[in-house]
């Protein structure tokens, strides 16, 4: 009885945990439903934010998309209004929030 309860508990907990964004490159593909808007930047192409889930999503000019977790709305607003979005990102977001890669960078086909 105890063993089946513990097993059921572990299955339930692992299912809950796997629904959260993971830092691992081997994690399941993430489907984004966060609308992003184009921004003026040579480094950052688009930015999106989910107020309900406090998720910031950034698409970079190289095609990579990253999702940042537990980001306050004020950080998103400051990024959008920053004169240099790349500089704001480097100083205030990168390495300050847990992230997960939604899509890797798009390899330049003309380089081959």
C-alpha positions in Angstrom: 0.0 0.0 0.0 2.7 2.5 1.0 4.8 1.6 -2.1 1.9 2.3 -4.5 1.1 5.6 -2.8 4.7 6.7 -3.0 4.9 5.7 -6.7 1.7 7.6 -7.4 3.0 10.6 -5.6 6.3 10.6 -7.5 4.5 10.2 -10.8 2.2 13.2 -9.9 5.2 15.3 -8.8 7.3 14.5 -11.8 4.4 15.4 -14.1 4.1 18.7 -12.3 7.8 19.5 -12.5 8.1 18.5 -16.2 5.5 21.1 -17.1 7.8 23.9 -15.9 10.5 25.3 -18.3 13.7 23.4 -18.0 17.3 24.6 -18.6 18.3 21.3 -20.2 18.8 21.2 -24.0 17.3 17.7 -24.0 14.0 18.9 -22.6 10.8 18.5 -24.7 10.1 21.2 -27.3 8.3 24.3 -25.9 5.4 25.7 -27.8 5.2 29.5 -27.4 1.8 31.2 -27.2 3.2 34.5 -26.0 2.7 37.2 -28.6 5.9 39.1 -29.4 6.4 42.5 -30.9 9.1 43.7 -33.1 11.7 46.1 -31.6 14.4 48.3 -33.0 17.6 46.6 -32.2 20.4 44.9 -34.1 20.6 42.1 -31.5 17.0 41.6 -30.4 14.3 41.1 -33.1 11.1 40.6 -31.0 10.0 40.7 -27.3 6.9 39.2 -25.7 5.6 39.0 -22.1 3.0 37.0 -20.2 1.7 39.0 -17.2 -0.1 36.0 -15.8 2.9 33.7 -15.9 5.6 36.4 -15.6 7.4 35.0 -18.6 9.6 37.1 -20.8 10.3 35.8 -24.3 13.0 37.2 -26.5 13.7 36.4 -30.1 17.2 37.4 -31.1 18.3 38.5 -34.6 20.0 35.1 -35.1 16.7 33.4 -34.8 17.2 32.0 -31.3 14.3 32.3 -28.8 14.7 32.3 -25.1 12.1 32.3 -22.3 13.0 34.0 -19.0 11.1 32.9 -15.9 9.8 35.0 -13.0 10.5 38.3 -14.7 8.6 41.3 -13.2 6.4 43.4 -15.6 8.6 46.4 -14.8 11.7 44.6 -16.4 9.7 43.9 -19.5 8.5 47.6 -19.7 12.0 48.9 -19.1 13.4 46.6 -21.8 10.8 47.8 -24.3 11.5 51.4 -23.6 15.3 51.1 -23.3 17.3 53.1 -25.9 19.6 50.1 -26.3 17.7 46.9 -25.8 20.9 44.8 -26.2 22.6 46.8 -23.4 19.6 46.6 -21.1 19.3 42.8 -21.8 23.0 42.3 -21.0 22.9 44.4 -17.8 19.5 43.4 -16.4 18.2 40.1 -17.8 21.0 37.9 -19.0 22.3 35.8 -16.1 19.7 37.4 -13.7 16.8 35.2 -14.6 16.4 31.5 -15.2 16.0 30.8 -18.9 15.1 28.0 -21.3 15.8 27.9 -25.0 12.6 27.7 -27.0 14.3 27.6 -30.3 18.1 27.4 -31.2 19.7 30.0 -33.5 19.0 29.6 -37.1 22.1 28.5 -38.9 23.2 30.6 -41.8 22.6 28.3 -44.9 24.8 30.5 -47.1 27.9 29.7 -45.0 28.0 26.2 -46.5 
